[in-house]
């Protein structure tokens, strides 16, 4: 009898949670704001709470879920009319790259590191950070990328050849030399330092991020 009760309660709670989330609006999971995500997690936790103890009345779960839906819909409706409130609950995009330069202050504020950035650039089919003009970290956590206009390479210039072809290699990340990538290039720290000095940079520690692609194009972002 208990198993049968649990079976029907599970179906009922599933239906309630399903329709509750549908009422809250249609958004892709990856595009949920922090506020939407918190509401969704709380509804899921309440559903589990009701299913774990079949002695508890269903109303103990349905009422809190209905309350959360009302709160969510109320805030969503008010946010349509009030931009400040919308920004408070939804957040606003964070500029990670501006005019081709890394915004380290914003990266630090968002606890967003270089590995996160390179990963999301690859997900946007952007392989070279040097090709990015602007990159915005949306409130959903998705990175929106605007690439630079492609420029024609100077004729007659032969780019340096390396022993690899593929994604650009980070050579310095947050002031630290990536020796394993220098090995892939068949180069040394002495070569890297001489290249940086030719660009007016004296020490590795003065560089926040540095990369080079197989055509010899550099991207260097200095610490400020």
C-alpha positions in Angstrom: 0.0 0.0 0.0 2.9 2.4 0.9 4.5 1.6 -2.5 1.3 2.3 -4.3 0.9 5.6 -2.5 4.5 6.6 -3.3 3.9 5.7 -6.9 0.9 8.0 -7.3 2.5 10.8 -5.2 5.6 10.7 -7.5 3.4 11.0 -10.6 1.4 13.9 -9.0 4.5 15.8 -7.8 6.1 15.3 -11.3 3.0 16.8 -12.9 3.0 19.7 -10.5 6.7 20.5 -10.9 6.4 20.2 -14.7 3.5 22.6 -15.0 5.0 24.9 -12.3 8.2 25.3 -14.4 6.1 25.8 -17.6 4.1 28.6 -15.9 7.4 30.3 -14.9 8.2 30.8 -18.6 10.1 29.2 -21.5 13.8 29.6 -21.2 16.7 27.3 -22.1 18.3 25.8 -19.0 21.6 27.4 -20.0 20.0 30.8 -20.2 18.4 30.8 -16.7 19.4 33.8 -14.6 20.6 33.2 -11.0 17.2 34.2 -9.7 15.4 31.6 -12.0 17.9 29.0 -11.1 17.4 29.5 -7.3 13.7 29.2 -7.7 14.0 26.0 -9.8 16.4 24.4 -7.3 14.1 25.3 -4.4 11.0 23.8 -6.2 13.0 20.6 -6.8 14.1 20.4 -3.2 10.5 20.9 -2.0 9.4 18.1 -4.3 12.0 15.7 -2.9 11.0 16.7 0.6 7.4 15.6 0.0 8.3 12.4 -1.6 10.8 11.3 1.1 8.1 11.2 3.8 4.7 9.9 2.5 3.2 10.7 5.9 3.5 14.4 5.2 0.4 16.0 3.6 0.8 17.0 -0.1 -0.3 20.5 0.8 3.0 20.9 2.7 4.8 20.7 -0.6 2.2 22.2 -3.0 1.8 25.4 -1.0 5.5 26.4 -0.9 5.8 25.6 -4.6 2.8 27.7 -5.4 4.2 30.6 -3.2 7.5 30.5 -5.1 5.7 30.6 -8.5 3.7 33.6 -7.4 6.9 35.3 -6.1 8.7 34.6 -9.4 5.8 35.8 -11.6 5.4 38.9 -9.5 9.0 39.9 -9.8 9.1 39.0 -13.5 6.1 41.3 -14.1 7.5 44.2 -12.0 10.9 43.8 -13.7 9.3 44.4 -17.1 8.4 47.9 -15.9 11.4 48.6 -13.8 14.9 48.4 -15.3 16.8 48.8 -12.0 14.8 45.9 -10.4 15.5 43.8 -13.5 19.2 44.5 -13.3 19.1 43.6 -9.6 17.6 40.2 -10.2 18.8 39.4 -13.7 22.2 40.9 -13.5 23.9 42.6 -16.5 26.6 41.6 -19.0 30.2 41.9 -17.9 32.8 43.1 -20.5 35.6 40.6 -20.4 37.3 41.9 -23.5 37.0 45.6 -24.6 38.6 47.0 -27.8 40.8 43.8 -28.0 42.1 44.2 -24.5 41.4 41.9 -21.5 39.4 43.5 -18.7 41.3 42.0 -15.8 39.4 44.0 -13.2 36.1 42.6 -14.4 37.5 39.1 -14.7 38.6 39.2 -11.1 35.2 40.6 -10.0 33.5 37.7 -11.7 36.0 35.1 -10.6 36.6 34.4 -14.2 40.0 33.0 -15.2 41.9 32.7 -18.4 41.1 29.0 -18.8 37.4 29.8 -18.6 37.9 32.5 -21.3 39.8 30.3 -23.7 37.3 27.4 -23.3 34.3 29.6 -24.0 36.1 31.2 -27.0 36.6 27.8 -28.5 32.9 27.0 -27.9 32.2 30.2 -29.9 34.5 28.8 -32.7 37.0 31.5 -32.0 40.5 30.0 -31.8 42.6 33.1 -31.4 42.1 35.7 -28.7 43.8 38.2 -31.0 40.8 38.0 -33.3 38.4 39.2 -30.6 37.2 42.8 -30.4 34.6 42.5 -27.6 33.5 39.6 -25.4 30.6 40.0 -22.9 29.9 37.5 -20.2 26.1 37.4 -20.0 24.1 37.0 -16.8 23.4 33.4 -17.9 27.2 32.6 -17.9 27.3 32.5 -21.7 30.1 34.4 -23.5 29.0 36.6 -26.4 31.9 37.3 -28.8 32.4 40.0 -31.4 35.3 39.4 -33.7 37.6 41.9 -35.2 37.3 42.7 -38.9 39.7 40.4 -40.8 42.7 42.3 -42.1 44.8 41.3 -45.1 48.2 40.1 -44.2 51.1 42.2 -45.6 52.3 40.8 -48.9 55.9 39.8 -49.1 56.2 39.0 -45.4 56.9 35.4 -44.6 55.5 34.4 -41.2 57.8 32.4 -39.0 57.3 28.6 -39.2 56.9 26.5 -36.1 56.8 22.8 -35.5 53.1 22.7 -34.9 49.8 23.7 -36.5 46.6 24.2 -34.6 45.2 26.4 -31.8 47.2 29.4 -30.6 49.5 28.5 -27.8 49.4 30.4 -24.5 53.0 31.2 -23.7 52.4 33.3 -20.6 49.4 33.2 -18.3 49.1 35.6 -15.4 52.8 36.3 -15.5 53.9 32.6 -15.6 55.7 31.1 -18.6 54.0 28.0 -20.0 57.1 26.0 -20.6 55.3 23.0 -22.1 54.0 25.2 -24.9 57.5 26.6 -25.6 58.6 22.9 -26.0 55.8 22.5 -28.6 57.2 25.5 -30.5 60.7 24.1 -30.2 61.8 27.4 -28.5 63.2 28.5 -25.1 62.6 31.1 -22.5 65.5 33.1 -23.9 63.8 33.2 -27.3 60.5 34.3 -25.7 62.2 37.0 -23.6 64.0 38.4 -26.7 60.7 38.5 -28.6 59.0 40.4 -25.7 61.9 42.8 -25.4 61.5 43.6 -29.1 58.0 44.6 -28.2 59.0 46.8 -25.4 58.4 44.3 -22.5 61.3 43.7 -20.1 60.0 40.9 -17.8 57.7 37.9 -18.0 55.9 39.1 -14.9 54.8 42.3 -16.7 52.6 40.2 -19.0 49.1 39.0 -18.0 48.5 36.9 -21.1 50.6 36.1 -24.2 49.9 33.7 -27.1 51.1 33.0 -30.6 49.5 31.1 -33.4 51.1 28.9 -36.1 51.3 31.9 -38.5 53.4 33.8 -36.0 50.6 36.3 -34.9 51.1 37.4 -31.3 48.5 38.5 -28.7 50.0 40.2 -25.7 48.1 41.8 -22.8 50.3 43.6 -20.3 49.6 44.0 -16.6 48.7 47.5 -15.6 
